Amino acid sequence: MAVDRAVATRCDTFQIFTKSSGQWRGRPLVAHEVEAFKTSVNAAGVGPVIAHASYLINVASPDATLRRRSTAALKDELERADALNLAGVVLHPGAYTTSNETDGLKRIADSVTEVLAEHPAGSAQLLLEHTAGQGTVLGHRFAHLATIIDGAGGSSRLGVCLDTCHLVAAGYDIISPAGYDAVFTDFDDTIGLGRLSVFHVNDSKTPLGSRRDRHEHIGEGCLGTAPFQRLLNDERFRMLPMILETAKTAGGRPTSVEPDPLDVQNLTVLRSLGHVDK
């Protein structure tokens, strides 16, 4: 029902889970459902469609059993994305827990290398998500993502997902005009804008440098509307998908395709900010 929901909500792009985000094993994809999904996407003219990997995956873990299980789950995520003709899979890089940052980054790169090697003909990108930096979670510095990409041989199938809430929480000032320019100059110098494949657009409940991942509705948090107006009118990013991950209305029916009022609210605010004079 994802395509029907996207169309009803007037989405231009959307993100899905291809299985439960809180379980290791997913129901196998059924051929007729795969074909129905792809047909619906093509008919609706909505896309690109992005998947988000399971939250259980932690390929940075020093626990060998958890890391093996995480690597296998990541392989499955990419296989499912390829079967559905999705553009990519967003992955939280992981947490180093009881080890250290350097070893954690190497474990991520090694697992990513293994996964991509098993799918040499795959088309879906693996999109490393920049994180807010809570606890021992890796990926909150651009240098972390660059280290992972370099450690995985610089594969062209590796991209980056930037989340506006995470950027601010991690200490990247996209709120002020000068800060915005400096952040994307830093990203370009460290990783390269060519790697940037998708944005998650969320306001933040917590301030710059809080290291806390707390999404807020657009314009109602610590970012306000100015950074989103800047982003939506930035010619460098005009063709990139931008995905809302803001809260839904409480009590919504999971079987309904009716637009969620809070999604409509956030999309309306964003659309009011886009394609205007700087």
N, C-alpha and C positions, 0 to 999 in steps of 0.2 A: 504493500500500500504506500510505499515511500514516494513513488512517482506521483500518485494521485494527491498525496498530501502536499508535495512540492508545488504542483500545478495549482491546487486550491489556494495556497498561500502566496501565489505569484512569485515563487522563487525562480531565480535564473540559474542557480546551481544548488547542490545540496550534499550533505554528508550522511552516511549511514554506518551502522554496524552490520556486518554480514553474518554475525552470530552474537549470542549474548556476551556483553562486555565483561560480565563477572563470572564466566565459566570457561574452563579450559577447552572443553570439547564442544563443538557446534554440530547442529544437525547437518548432515551432508546436503550439499546443494543438489536439487532435483533438476534434471535436464529441462523439463517443460517449464519449470518456474524460472530458470535462468533465461530461457528464450523469451518468456513473457515479459520479464524485467527489461531485457535489452530492447525488445520491440516497443515497450512503453516509453522508455527513455528517448528512443529515436523519434517516436511519434510526437512526444511532448516538446522536443527541441530544447530540453533542459540539460545543462551540463557545463563543465565537466562534473562528474559524480565522483566523490571522494569517500573512502572508507576510513574508519578509525579503528586501530587495533585494540584488542582486549587490554583492559587496565591491569590484568594479572601479569602480563609479560614484563620480565625484568632481566634483560640480557646483560646487565652490569653486575648481577649478583655474584658474590664469591662462593655461594652455595652451588656446588657442581650439579646437583639434582635439579634445583630450581632453574639454573641456567640452561640445562639441556631441555627441560620442559618448555622453557620460554622460547628457545631457538626453534624448537619443533612447532610451537604455536605460531611463531612469526612466519615460518615457511607456509603454514596453512593459510594464514591471512593473505599472503601474496598470491597463493594459488586461487583462493576464492575471488580476489580482486581481478585477477586475469580472466577467470571464467566469466565474470560479469562485465568485462570490458571497462572496468573502473580506471580512472586516471592515476590513482595512487592510494597508498595506505599511510595514514598518519600514525607515527609511533612515538610514545614517550621513551626517551633514551634509556631511562632506568636509574636505579639508586645503588651506590657502592656499599651501603650498609656498614658492615664491620671492617671493610678493607680501606682503601684510599682512592683518591680521585684518579690518579694516574693508572692504577690497575683496572679500575672500573671502566675508564674510557677505552683501554685496550680490549677488555672483554666485549664491550659493545661492538667495536670495530671488527673483532674476530668473528662474532656471531653474524654480523651483517655480511661480512665477506662470505661466510659459509652459506647463508641463505641465498644470496644473489648468485653464487656459483651453481646452486642447484636449479636455478631458473634462468639460464643464460638467454633464453628466447622470450622471456616475459616482457610485457609492455608496461605494467603498472609500476609507478615509481614508489620507492620507499622514502617517505617524507619524515625527516627527523624534526620533532616539534621542540621549539625553544621553550624552556620551562620557567616557572616562577622562582625555583631555587630553594624550595622548602627542604629542610633536613639534609640528607645526603644525596638528594636527587641531582643528577648530572644534566647538562644541557642548558643551564641558565646563563652561560657565557658563550658568546659567539665563538670564542677560541675552542670551547669544548666540541662544538659541532664540527668545526674545521678539523680538529684532531681525529674525530671519528671518520669523517669523509676521507681524509688523507690515509688513515689506517686501513680503510677499505679499498685502497687503490684509486680513489677519485672516480669511482664508477659514475657513469652518466645517468644511472638509474636512481641515484641518490639526490633528493631535493630537501628543501627546508620548509617547514610551516612556522610562521610567526604569529603569535597570539598577542594582541594589543594589551590585554590584561597582564599576561606573563611578562611582557617587556617592561612595563612600569614596575611591577612587583619585583623584578630582578634588578632594578636600578637603572634601566635604560630610559632616559627622559625623552619620550615622544610627545610630551604635553606642551612644552614651549616650542616656538618656531625654530629657535637655534638648536635646541636639543634634538628635535625631529631630524633636522638636516645632519647633525653630527652622528646620530644613531645609524642612519642608513649609509653614511659615508664609511663608518666603522664596519658595518655589515659587508659592504662591497669590498673593502680592503681585506677583511678577514676571511670571508667565504666567497663572495662574488654574487651580485644580484641575479646572475644567470641561474643560480641554484634555488632562488626563491620561487616556490610553486603555488603556495596558498596562504591566505591569511585567515585566522580566527579573529573575528571582530567582537570584542567584549569590553565593556567598561569594567572598572575595578573597584571593589568595596574598600580596598586597602591602599595606602599611599605609596608613592615612589620609594623603592628600596625595601618594602615590607617583607619580601620573600614569602608572601602568602598568596595562594591561588584562590581568589574569591571573586567570581564573576558578578557583574552588576549590569542592569539594563542601560542601554546606550544613553549617555547624557546625564545619568543619575548617580554616577560614581566619581572617582578621583580624576578621571580623564576629562569629563565634560564632553562637549561636542566638537571643540576645535580640532583635536587630533584626528577625528574621524573625517571631518571636512577636508583636512589636509590630505589624508590618505586617499579618499575617494576621488580627489581631483589631481592626484599625482600621476602624471602621464606614464611614468615607469611601471605603474601597477594597474593600469586601466583594464588590462585583459586577464588579470589574475582572479581566480575565484575567491570570494570573501564569505566566510561561513559564520553565522550567529551560533553561539553556544550559551545563550542566556536562558534564564529559568522559564519554565512553562507555567501555565495557569494550573493551580492546584485543583485536583479532581477531574482533570481532563480524561476522556475516554480513549484508551489506546487503540480501539478499533475504529475510531472516527477519522474521517478525512477533513472535517471542518477546520478552518484555520484557527489556530490558537490565538486568542486576543493579544497576548503578550508578544507573540511572534509578529503579528500585524503591527503592533505599536513600535517595536524596534525597527522593523523594515521601513515603516513610514518615516521614522526619524532619519534613518540612514539615507533614504532616497531624497529626503528634503535637503540633504547636505551635499549630494553629489552633482557633478557637472555644472558648477557655478563658477563665477570669476573668483580667482584667488584674492 
